[in-house]
């Protein structure tokens, strides 16, 4: 079985865009505040990686020119 990457090497997709930057900053503020509140209220925190990935996918789905690399950047920034 031959390995085929999801995005071929000859295709150039933008990864670091303005919308991805602002969405990553916004989600990092929201996830940080939620973790701080949960840590003070319940005494434990949760990993923000999976909720950030799901929320960024849902928000980026509204844009026409979205791609998986932008979602990866937003999830990494917000985590």
C-alpha positions in Angstrom: 0.0 0.0 0.0 1.4 3.3 -1.0 1.4 6.3 1.3 -0.6 9.3 0.0 -0.4 12.4 2.1 -3.7 14.3 2.8 -2.2 17.4 1.1 0.1 16.7 -1.8 3.6 18.3 -1.8 2.9 20.2 -5.0 -0.2 22.0 -3.5 0.5 25.2 -1.6 -2.1 26.1 1.0 -1.9 29.1 3.4 -1.4 28.1 7.0 -0.7 31.3 8.8 -3.5 33.7 7.9 -5.1 36.7 9.7 -8.3 34.8 10.5 -6.4 31.8 11.9 -4.2 34.2 14.0 -7.2 36.0 15.5 -9.2 32.9 16.0 -6.2 31.2 17.8 -5.8 34.3 20.1 -9.5 34.4 20.8 -9.8 30.7 21.6 -6.7 30.8 23.8 -8.2 33.6 25.9 -11.5 31.7 26.2 -9.9 28.3 26.9 -7.5 29.9 29.4 -10.3 31.7 31.2 -12.4 28.5 31.3 -9.5 26.4 32.7 -8.8 29.1 35.3 -12.4 29.2 36.4 -12.7 25.4 36.4 -9.4 25.1 38.3 -10.6 27.5 41.0 -14.1 26.1 41.2 -13.6 22.4 41.0 -9.9 22.0 41.7 -9.1 20.4 38.4 -8.5 21.5 34.8 -9.1 19.9 31.4 -7.0 19.7 28.3 -8.0 22.4 25.9 -6.7 20.7 22.8 -9.7 18.7 21.7 -12.3 21.4 22.5 -10.2 24.0 20.7 -9.9 21.7 17.6 -13.6 21.1 17.5 -14.5 24.8 18.0 -12.0 25.9 15.4 -13.3 23.4 12.9 -16.9 24.7 13.5 -15.9 28.4 13.2 -13.7 27.9 10.2 -16.4 25.9 8.4 -18.3 29.2 7.9 -15.4 30.5 5.6 -15.2 29.5 2.0 -11.4 29.4 1.7 -10.7 27.3 4.8 -8.2 24.4 4.9 -6.9 21.8 7.4 -3.6 23.6 7.9 -5.4 26.7 9.2 -7.3 24.5 11.6 -4.1 22.9 12.8 -2.6 26.4 13.4 -5.6 27.6 15.4 -5.7 24.5 17.5 -2.0 24.7 18.3 -2.2 28.4 19.1 -5.3 28.0 21.4 -3.8 25.0 23.2 
